[in-house]
Amino acid sequence: MPENDGATPEHNAGTPALTREALAQAALRVLERDGLAGLSMRKVAAEVGVKAASLYWHVRNKEELLDLLNDAIMASAEPPPREGDWRMQMRGYCWRHRQLLHDNRDAAKVVAGRLAPGPHMFGLLDDQLDRLREAGFSDAHAALTTYLLSSFVQGFALQEQSPMSAAEADGASRLEVTTEVRDRFRALPVEDFPNLVALAGDLTEPSLDARFEFCVERILDGLAALLPPELR
């Protein structure tokens, strides 16, 4: 990396100074257009009208660019209203986070497992922790709860955005895939696979919203056990 004297070569040449925020927004546009697989330093540089080498004045490599992109994705996130009990508010966080990951192409692939909080993340995380502590969770449980909820939502979104099978990857709809799997379960020898035959419909329920709701509610049930009975 070249020694940084406070200005990029483009800025010295009289063009507007390049900022990390501008890089993050450019990366977000490339992600939306080309997906994570198509995101590159070269494409982001072209998006802001500079050469790729100029990016290294601001980020050391693509992983640092992804850190910036991670926070840029969170820029449009809004916390749920402070209405109802802690369960309603944490439920709101889960549903909103899932929607955010669907609103931005390949967002789940970018943020899953990435602990790189930035200015847009700070307010959301602090707000969530404040609500949990106010509800009566210990500091340790409040911190672990934020990890649990974000990990679950990100993992669920990753599964939603991944092909269920080769058939879906080739263009079949999710309903077509689940229907085909359901029929295969029902056609199994009942003496060998009695549970798969009996629960074929439940196992292949196509509504991902229903599955998400079930999982969120069971997680909240478990978290409630950490609180005194009068606060649950």
C-alpha positions as CSV (number, residue, x, y, z in Angstrom):
1,M,0.0,0.0,0.0
2,P,1.4,3.4,-0.9
3,E,2.2,6.0,1.8
4,N,-1.0,8.1,2.3
5,D,-0.4,11.8,2.3
6,G,-4.1,12.5,2.9
7,A,-5.2,12.6,-0.8
8,T,-5.7,10.1,-3.4
9,P,-4.1,10.5,-6.9
10,E,-7.5,11.3,-8.3
11,H,-8.0,14.1,-5.8
12,N,-4.6,15.5,-6.6
13,A,-5.6,15.6,-10.2
14,G,-8.5,17.8,-9.3
15,T,-11.3,15.2,-9.2
16,P,-13.6,14.9,-6.0
17,A,-12.0,13.1,-3.1
18,L,-12.9,9.4,-2.8
19,T,-14.3,8.4,0.6
20,R,-15.0,5.1,2.3
21,E,-18.7,5.9,2.2
22,A,-18.6,6.5,-1.5
23,L,-16.8,3.1,-1.9
24,A,-19.5,1.4,0.2
25,Q,-22.3,2.9,-1.9
26,A,-20.5,1.9,-5.1
27,A,-20.1,-1.6,-3.8
28,L,-23.8,-1.8,-2.9
29,R,-24.7,-0.8,-6.5
30,V,-22.3,-3.4,-8.0
31,L,-23.8,-6.1,-5.6
32,E,-27.3,-5.3,-6.7
33,R,-26.3,-5.5,-10.4
34,D,-23.9,-8.4,-10.4
35,G,-24.3,-10.2,-7.2
36,L,-21.6,-11.2,-4.7
37,A,-19.9,-13.5,-7.1
38,G,-19.5,-10.6,-9.5
39,L,-18.3,-8.1,-7.0
40,S,-14.7,-7.1,-7.5
41,M,-12.4,-4.2,-6.6
42,R,-12.1,-3.4,-10.3
43,K,-15.8,-3.1,-10.8
44,V,-16.2,-0.9,-7.7
45,A,-13.4,1.3,-8.9
46,A,-15.1,1.6,-12.3
47,E,-18.3,2.5,-10.5
48,V,-16.7,5.6,-8.9
49,G,-14.6,6.4,-12.0
50,V,-11.2,5.6,-10.7
51,K,-8.6,2.9,-11.2
52,A,-8.6,-0.1,-9.0
53,A,-5.3,0.9,-7.4
54,S,-6.9,4.0,-5.9
55,L,-9.2,1.8,-3.7
56,Y,-6.2,0.6,-1.8
57,W,-5.8,4.0,-0.2
58,H,-9.0,3.3,1.6
59,V,-9.3,-0.5,1.9
60,R,-6.5,-3.1,2.0
61,N,-8.4,-5.8,0.2
62,K,-11.8,-7.1,-0.8
63,E,-12.5,-8.3,2.7
64,E,-12.2,-4.8,4.0
65,L,-14.5,-3.7,1.2
66,L,-17.0,-6.3,2.3
67,D,-16.8,-4.8,5.9
68,L,-17.9,-1.5,4.4
69,L,-20.6,-3.1,2.3
70,N,-21.9,-4.9,5.4
71,D,-22.6,-1.6,7.1
72,A,-23.9,0.0,4.0
73,I,-26.6,-2.8,3.8
74,M,-27.6,-1.9,7.3
75,A,-28.1,1.8,6.5
76,S,-31.7,1.3,5.4
77,A,-32.6,-0.8,8.5
78,E,-35.0,0.7,10.9
79,P,-35.7,-0.5,14.5
80,P,-39.3,-1.6,15.2
81,P,-41.5,0.7,17.2
82,R,-41.2,0.7,21.0
83,E,-44.6,-0.8,21.4
84,G,-45.8,-3.8,23.2
85,D,-43.6,-6.1,25.3
86,W,-40.1,-7.3,24.7
87,R,-41.3,-10.3,22.7
88,M,-43.2,-8.1,20.2
89,Q,-40.2,-5.8,19.8
90,M,-37.7,-8.7,19.3
91,R,-40.2,-10.3,16.9
92,G,-40.2,-7.0,15.0
93,Y,-36.4,-7.0,14.8
94,C,-36.4,-10.5,13.3
95,W,-39.0,-9.9,10.7
96,R,-37.4,-6.5,9.7
97,H,-33.9,-8.0,9.5
98,R,-35.2,-10.8,7.3
99,Q,-36.9,-8.4,5.0
100,L,-33.8,-6.2,4.8
101,L,-31.7,-9.3,3.6
102,H,-34.3,-9.9,0.9
103,D,-34.4,-6.3,-0.2
104,N,-30.7,-6.3,-1.1
105,R,-29.3,-8.9,-3.5
106,D,-27.0,-11.4,-1.8
107,A,-27.2,-9.4,1.4
108,A,-27.4,-12.6,3.5
109,K,-24.2,-13.9,2.0
110,V,-22.4,-10.6,2.8
111,V,-23.5,-10.2,6.4
112,A,-23.8,-13.8,7.7
113,G,-21.0,-14.4,10.1
114,R,-19.4,-11.0,9.6
115,L,-18.7,-9.1,12.8
116,A,-17.7,-5.7,11.4
117,P,-20.0,-3.2,12.9
118,G,-19.9,0.3,11.5
119,P,-21.8,3.6,12.2
120,H,-25.1,2.3,10.8
121,M,-24.9,-0.8,12.9
122,F,-24.0,1.0,16.1
123,G,-27.4,2.6,16.7
124,L,-29.4,-0.6,15.9
125,L,-27.3,-2.8,18.1
126,D,-27.3,-0.4,21.0
127,D,-31.1,0.1,20.7
128,Q,-31.7,-3.7,20.7
129,L,-29.5,-4.1,23.7
130,D,-31.3,-1.3,25.5
131,R,-34.6,-3.0,25.0
132,L,-33.4,-6.3,26.2
133,R,-31.8,-4.9,29.4
134,E,-34.9,-2.8,30.0
135,A,-37.0,-6.0,29.7
136,G,-34.9,-7.6,32.5
137,F,-32.3,-9.6,30.7
138,S,-28.9,-9.7,32.3
139,D,-26.1,-8.0,30.4
140,A,-24.7,-11.4,29.3
141,H,-28.0,-12.7,28.2
142,A,-28.8,-9.5,26.3
143,A,-25.6,-9.7,24.4
144,L,-26.0,-13.4,23.6
145,T,-29.6,-12.7,22.5
146,T,-28.6,-10.3,19.8
147,Y,-26.2,-12.9,18.5
148,L,-28.8,-15.6,18.6
149,L,-31.4,-13.6,16.7
150,S,-29.1,-12.3,14.1
151,S,-27.5,-15.7,13.5
152,F,-30.9,-17.4,13.1
153,V,-32.3,-14.7,10.7
154,Q,-29.2,-14.7,8.6
155,G,-29.1,-18.5,8.4
156,F,-32.8,-18.7,7.5
157,A,-32.4,-16.0,4.8
158,L,-29.3,-17.9,3.4
159,Q,-31.4,-21.0,3.1
160,E,-34.3,-19.1,1.5
161,Q,-32.0,-17.6,-1.1
162,S,-30.2,-20.9,-2.0
163,P,-31.7,-23.5,-4.4
164,M,-33.6,-26.3,-2.7
165,S,-32.4,-28.7,-5.3
166,A,-31.0,-29.0,-8.8
167,A,-34.6,-28.7,-10.1
168,E,-35.0,-25.2,-8.6
169,A,-31.6,-24.2,-9.8
170,D,-32.8,-25.2,-13.3
171,G,-35.8,-23.0,-13.1
172,A,-38.5,-24.9,-11.2
173,S,-40.5,-23.0,-8.7
174,R,-40.2,-23.6,-4.9
175,L,-43.8,-24.9,-4.9
176,E,-43.1,-27.3,-7.7
177,V,-40.0,-28.6,-5.8
178,T,-41.8,-29.0,-2.5
179,T,-44.8,-30.7,-4.2
180,E,-42.5,-33.2,-5.9
181,V,-40.7,-34.0,-2.7
182,R,-44.0,-34.4,-0.9
183,D,-45.2,-36.8,-3.5
184,R,-42.0,-38.8,-3.2
185,F,-42.4,-39.0,0.6
186,R,-46.0,-40.2,0.3
187,A,-44.9,-42.9,-2.2
188,L,-42.4,-44.4,0.1
189,P,-43.2,-47.9,1.7
190,V,-45.1,-47.0,4.8
191,E,-43.8,-50.0,6.6
192,D,-40.2,-48.7,6.2
193,F,-40.8,-44.9,6.5
194,P,-44.1,-44.5,8.5
195,N,-43.2,-41.0,9.7
196,L,-42.1,-39.6,6.4
197,V,-45.4,-40.8,4.8
198,A,-47.6,-39.5,7.6
199,L,-45.9,-36.1,7.8
200,A,-45.2,-35.6,4.1
201,G,-47.4,-32.5,3.9
202,D,-46.0,-30.9,7.1
203,L,-42.4,-31.5,6.1
204,T,-42.9,-29.8,2.7
205,E,-45.1,-26.9,3.8
206,P,-44.2,-24.4,1.1
207,S,-44.9,-21.2,3.2
208,L,-41.5,-20.0,4.4
209,D,-43.3,-17.2,6.3
210,A,-45.0,-19.9,8.4
211,R,-41.7,-21.7,9.0
212,F,-40.0,-18.5,10.0
213,E,-42.8,-17.5,12.3
214,F,-42.7,-20.9,14.1
215,C,-38.9,-20.7,14.6
216,V,-39.0,-17.1,15.9
217,E,-41.8,-17.9,18.3
218,R,-40.0,-20.9,19.7
219,I,-36.8,-18.9,20.1
220,L,-38.7,-16.3,22.0
221,D,-40.3,-19.0,24.2
222,G,-36.8,-20.2,25.1
223,L,-35.5,-16.7,25.8
224,A,-38.5,-16.0,28.1
225,A,-37.2,-18.8,30.4
226,L,-34.2,-16.6,31.2
227,L,-36.4,-14.0,32.8
228,P,-38.2,-14.1,36.2
229,P,-41.8,-15.3,35.7
230,E,-43.3,-11.8,36.3
231,L,-41.2,-10.4,33.4
232,R,-42.0,-13.1,30.8
